[in-house]
Amino acid sequence: MSRRLDWPACRNVRDLGGLPTTDGAFVRDRALIRADSLDRLTPDGLRLLKELGVSRILDLRNPDEAAVTTHPFSADTDLYRLVPMIDPRRERLRDRSKERTLGDVYANSLDRNVRSIVDGLASLADAPDGTVVVHCAVGKDRTGMIVALSLSLAGVPDDVIAEDYALSAECLREEFELFLAGVSDETERERLRDRMSSRPETMLHMLSHLRKQHGDAEGYALAHGLSPEHIKRIRDRLRTDS
């Protein structure tokens, strides 16, 4: 996990730099960093983030989540963007009976929240030059989906995207195990354990659904409002030949 960044007291931060693409390129170092909520950062963590020269922070949480505590960068309107990935109006249409696995949750969300997902990708494309940090609450689910689509647009193969997604399990293990220890009902504990997992097959299921329904990430994005110029900017931001 050499790409993992130590930003006290965040637990699930890593640089996507160095991931290979299908055509021999790589993801550029410090182009895209995924994280859990930056509300957790200590003063030392804030200092380390600032030293990277971050140009944009994309917060994928819902407004009610973001309002619980003051985000350390919310007052910096040039830097911080709240771009909720879950559309509360579409969420009312959610059919939980079709979500037997976490992969099903992601696949259904991909269809249901397409407008807000595309808005998040557009926010990445429109960010100023420099490092972009994408985060939600724990940096696994919503962040995992947006990062997966961004990497797929850049040409990173599905298995590599799934391997990166799976690293969240180790990053969050201690936090999740502590939470689960406080759940007394065994059935509920196992249900939560599944929802807290980050198995490679979960992300592969979502990406397989994406390809079956839309051909690829580019087809998905273009069909729902992302422009070819946005896609080019994402690729130019993320890719390097060295």
Backbone torsions as a table, in degrees:
resi	resn	phi	psi	omega
1	MET	NA	49.5	-176.2
2	SER	-67.5	-18.7	179.8
3	ARG	-83.1	-5.1	-179.8
4	ARG	-69.7	135.0	179.8
5	LEU	-106.8	140.2	179.8
6	ASP	-96.6	94.7	175.0
7	TRP	-114.2	90.8	-178.9
8	PRO	-57.9	134.8	-2.3
9	ALA	-108.9	31.2	170.7
10	CYS	-69.8	152.7	-174.3
11	ARG	-115.4	-17.9	-169.5
12	ASN	-131.8	63.7	-176.6
13	VAL	-117.4	129.3	173.9
14	ARG	-154.5	150.6	178.1
15	ASP	-85.8	130.2	179.3
16	LEU	-82.2	-0.5	-180.0
17	GLY	-59.7	140.3	177.2
18	GLY	98.4	-13.1	178.6
19	LEU	-66.9	135.9	-176.5
20	PRO	-82.1	155.2	173.4
21	THR	-105.7	171.2	-177.3
22	THR	-71.0	-17.4	-176.3
23	ASP	-110.8	21.4	172.4
24	GLY	92.3	0.5	175.8
25	ALA	-90.3	-173.2	-179.6
26	PHE	-141.6	161.2	170.0
27	VAL	-76.1	134.5	-176.9
28	ARG	-68.1	136.9	175.1
29	ASP	-58.6	137.3	175.6
30	ARG	61.2	20.1	173.7
31	ALA	-80.6	-42.1	-176.2
32	LEU	-140.9	124.1	177.6
33	ILE	-119.8	133.7	176.7
34	ARG	-103.9	145.7	-173.4
35	ALA	-153.6	163.9	166.0
36	ASP	-85.9	-174.7	-170.5
37	SER	-60.2	128.9	179.7
38	LEU	-72.7	-8.0	172.3
39	ASP	-57.5	-23.9	-175.6
40	ARG	-77.4	-17.6	-169.7
41	LEU	-60.3	136.0	170.6
42	THR	-82.3	171.3	175.1
43	PRO	-53.9	-38.7	177.4
44	ASP	-65.1	-39.5	177.4
45	GLY	-63.6	-41.4	177.3
46	LEU	-62.1	-40.4	179.4
47	ARG	-62.6	-43.8	-179.0
48	LEU	-64.2	-39.7	178.0
49	LEU	-63.0	-46.4	-177.5
50	LYS	-64.3	-33.8	-179.4
51	GLU	-65.9	-20.9	179.1
52	LEU	-76.5	-12.7	-177.5
53	GLY	72.5	42.5	-179.5
54	VAL	-62.5	132.6	-177.9
55	SER	-101.7	-20.3	-178.4
56	ARG	-157.2	138.2	174.2
57	ILE	-117.6	123.6	178.5
58	LEU	-108.4	113.8	-178.4
59	ASP	-100.8	113.5	-174.3
60	LEU	-89.4	2.9	-177.3
61	ARG	-73.7	162.7	174.4
62	ASN	-73.3	155.8	-179.2
63	PRO	-56.5	-37.1	-179.9
64	ASP	-66.9	-35.8	175.1
65	GLU	-64.4	-47.5	-175.8
66	ALA	-65.3	-23.0	-177.3
67	ALA	-82.7	-11.3	-176.5
68	VAL	-64.9	-42.6	175.4
69	THR	-129.6	162.2	179.0
70	THR	-82.9	118.7	177.7
71	HIS	-64.7	136.7	-175.4
72	PRO	-63.6	-14.3	-178.5
73	PHE	-121.0	8.7	-173.9
74	SER	-63.4	-26.2	-179.5
75	ALA	-79.1	-14.1	-179.6
76	ASP	-91.4	91.1	-173.2
77	THR	-70.9	-15.8	174.6
78	ASP	-79.3	-24.9	-174.3
79	LEU	-100.3	-42.8	-168.0
80	TYR	-99.9	135.8	173.5
81	ARG	-132.8	127.9	171.1
82	LEU	-92.3	111.7	-176.9
83	VAL	-128.3	77.0	-175.0
84	PRO	-54.2	132.1	179.6
85	MET	-83.5	-26.2	-179.2
86	ILE	-94.5	124.1	176.8
87	ASP	-90.2	110.7	-174.7
88	PRO	-61.1	-29.0	178.3
89	ARG	-70.3	-42.2	177.9
90	ARG	-72.2	-27.8	-178.1
91	GLU	-62.1	-26.5	178.4
92	ARG	-66.6	-17.5	179.3
93	LEU	-91.5	1.2	-175.6
94	ARG	-63.4	131.9	177.5
95	ASP	-109.2	95.1	-176.2
96	ARG	-68.3	-18.0	178.9
97	SER	-66.9	-18.6	179.0
98	LYS	-96.3	9.9	-176.5
99	GLU	-116.7	71.1	-179.6
100	ARG	-75.6	-25.6	-179.4
101	THR	-128.6	166.2	176.5
102	LEU	-64.8	-32.9	175.5
103	GLY	-60.9	-38.1	175.9
104	ASP	-64.4	-39.1	177.9
105	VAL	-58.5	-46.9	-179.4
106	TYR	-64.7	-45.0	-177.7
107	ALA	-61.9	-44.6	179.3
108	ASN	-66.1	-38.8	178.1
109	SER	-64.9	-36.2	178.1
110	LEU	-57.6	-39.3	178.7
111	ASP	-79.5	-43.8	-172.2
112	ARG	-72.9	-38.5	-173.9
113	ASN	-103.7	27.6	-171.6
114	VAL	-58.7	-40.0	-178.1
115	ARG	-63.3	-45.5	-179.0
116	SER	-72.6	-30.2	175.8
117	ILE	-65.5	-44.5	178.7
118	VAL	-65.3	-35.5	175.3
119	ASP	-61.2	-39.3	177.7
120	GLY	-64.7	-41.6	177.5
121	LEU	-64.8	-38.8	177.3
122	ALA	-63.9	-36.4	178.3
123	SER	-65.5	-35.7	174.6
124	LEU	-65.4	-45.7	-179.0
125	ALA	-62.1	-36.5	-174.8
126	ASP	-86.6	-2.7	-178.3
127	ALA	-65.2	148.7	176.2
128	PRO	-62.9	163.1	175.9
129	ASP	-56.4	142.0	-179.8
130	GLY	127.1	-170.6	-176.9
131	THR	-78.9	132.2	174.3
132	VAL	-108.5	131.9	175.0
133	VAL	-108.0	126.4	176.7
134	VAL	-113.0	129.4	179.5
135	HIS	-148.1	160.5	170.1
136	CYS	-129.6	-129.4	179.9
137	ALA	-86.8	-56.7	178.6
138	VAL	-112.0	-1.4	174.3
139	GLY	77.4	24.2	-175.2
140	LYS	-114.8	-52.7	-169.6
141	ASP	-89.4	-70.5	178.8
142	ARG	-62.5	-45.8	176.1
143	THR	-61.2	-41.3	179.7
144	GLY	-60.0	-39.5	-179.6
145	MET	-69.5	-47.8	-179.3
146	ILE	-64.8	-41.5	177.7
147	VAL	-63.1	-42.9	-179.6
148	ALA	-59.9	-44.6	179.7
149	LEU	-66.5	-40.1	178.4
150	SER	-63.1	-45.3	179.3
151	LEU	-65.7	-38.3	178.6
152	SER	-64.4	-40.4	175.5
153	LEU	-60.7	-32.1	-179.9
154	ALA	-81.3	-6.8	177.5
155	GLY	97.1	11.9	176.8
156	VAL	-74.8	131.2	-177.1
157	PRO	-68.4	156.1	-174.9
158	ASP	-57.1	-41.9	-176.0
159	ASP	-66.4	-32.8	177.8
160	VAL	-71.4	-40.3	176.2
161	ILE	-60.3	-43.2	-179.5
162	ALA	-66.5	-36.0	178.1
163	GLU	-65.4	-41.9	177.3
164	ASP	-64.1	-46.1	178.3
165	TYR	-53.0	-42.6	-175.8
166	ALA	-66.0	-20.5	179.6
167	LEU	-64.0	-21.2	178.5
168	SER	-61.7	-27.9	-179.5
169	ALA	-59.3	-44.1	179.6
170	GLU	-71.7	-40.4	-179.1
171	CYS	-61.8	-37.7	-172.8
172	LEU	-102.7	2.8	-173.2
173	ARG	-55.1	-51.7	-176.2
174	GLU	-62.0	-44.5	-179.8
175	GLU	-62.5	-45.0	-177.9
176	PHE	-69.8	-40.6	-179.9
177	GLU	-64.4	-36.9	177.1
178	LEU	-64.0	-41.9	178.3
179	PHE	-65.1	-45.7	-177.3
180	LEU	-65.6	-28.5	178.9
181	ALA	-63.3	-22.4	179.9
182	GLY	-91.0	1.3	179.2
183	VAL	-97.9	114.8	-173.1
184	SER	-82.0	-32.4	-177.7
185	ASP	-76.7	120.7	-173.3
186	GLU	-64.8	-40.8	179.9
187	THR	-63.5	-44.6	178.6
188	GLU	-66.2	-38.0	179.4
189	ARG	-62.0	-41.3	179.6
190	GLU	-70.4	-34.6	175.8
191	ARG	-63.4	-44.7	179.5
192	LEU	-67.4	-36.5	179.0
193	ARG	-60.3	-40.5	177.8
194	ASP	-64.6	-44.0	-178.5
195	ARG	-69.0	-24.7	179.2
196	MET	-88.3	-4.7	-177.7
197	SER	-74.0	165.4	171.8
198	SER	-143.4	66.4	-179.5
199	ARG	-78.3	144.4	178.8
200	PRO	-54.3	-38.9	-177.2
201	GLU	-63.8	-24.2	176.9
202	THR	-64.4	-48.9	179.5
203	MET	-69.9	-36.0	177.5
204	LEU	-63.5	-35.1	177.0
205	HIS	-63.2	-44.9	179.0
206	MET	-62.5	-44.8	-178.2
207	LEU	-68.3	-33.4	174.9
208	SER	-64.9	-42.6	176.7
209	HIS	-61.3	-42.2	178.3
210	LEU	-57.2	-46.1	-176.9
211	ARG	-70.5	-37.0	179.1
212	LYS	-66.4	-38.2	-175.3
213	GLN	-88.4	-30.6	-170.0
214	HIS	-131.6	-2.1	-179.2
215	GLY	90.1	-54.6	176.8
216	ASP	-168.6	-177.6	-177.7
217	ALA	-64.0	-36.2	179.3
218	GLU	-65.1	-43.7	178.1
219	GLY	-62.0	-40.7	177.5
220	TYR	-61.0	-48.2	-176.2
221	ALA	-68.5	-44.1	-178.5
222	LEU	-66.2	-36.1	-178.7
223	ALA	-68.3	-17.6	-174.6
224	HIS	-122.8	26.1	166.7
225	GLY	110.2	-10.3	176.8
226	LEU	-75.4	136.9	-176.4
227	SER	-86.7	157.9	173.6
228	PRO	-56.2	-34.0	178.5
229	GLU	-66.3	-38.9	175.6
230	HIS	-59.9	-45.1	-179.0
231	ILE	-63.6	-41.9	177.7
232	LYS	-61.1	-41.5	-179.1
233	ARG	-65.8	-38.2	176.8
234	ILE	-63.1	-45.9	179.8
235	ARG	-63.6	-44.3	179.4
236	ASP	-63.7	-36.3	179.1
237	ARG	-66.5	-43.1	-169.6
238	LEU	-89.6	-28.2	-168.9
239	ARG	-95.7	146.0	170.6
240	THR	-146.2	151.5	-179.9
241	ASP	-87.4	-5.8	-176.1
242	SER	-125.3	NA	NA
